[in-house]
Amino acid sequence: MEKNIVSKDDFLYPRGRYYGQVKPENLVFNSNLQEFAQRVSYICNLETGGKLPPEEAYEQIKDLWKQLKRTKKQLKIGENPFQDDQDNQDQPPES
């Protein structure tokens, strides 16, 4: 029987597969979103276990949220939600 060795980082920071529209900015944002969720989970668990005061947990999550918003803005995610680059290339402009 063969054992699969899982690295510490893969165990502590698992990554889900991305099923959305494959564009570099979407992949980067998805990675950042997964990291955000993982860190929020750890902060919540530390707070629940009494290892982190509620105010500190709130501030850390707030800072993570600001970082995620900054990333979204820099990557221009959702700025043109109805425009798909591939769909619009073959269509003539509307009059």
URZI-V599278 format. One line per field, one symbol per residue. phi: phi as a letter, one per 30 degrees, with the letter a starting at -180 (. if undefined). burial: I if it has 9 or more other C-alpha atoms within 8 Angstrom, else O. A space follows every 10 residues. Layout:
BEGIN
phi: ???
burial: ???
END
This chain:
BEGIN
phi: .cccdcdedd ddbdcddccd ddbedddddd dddddedddd dddddddddi dbdedddddd dddddddddd dedddhdidb dccceddddc cdddc
burial: OOOOOOOOOI OOOOOOOOOO OOOOIIIOII IIIIIIOIOI OOIIOIIOOO OIOOOOIOOI IOOIIOOIOO IIOOOOIOOO OOOOOOOOOO OOOOO
END
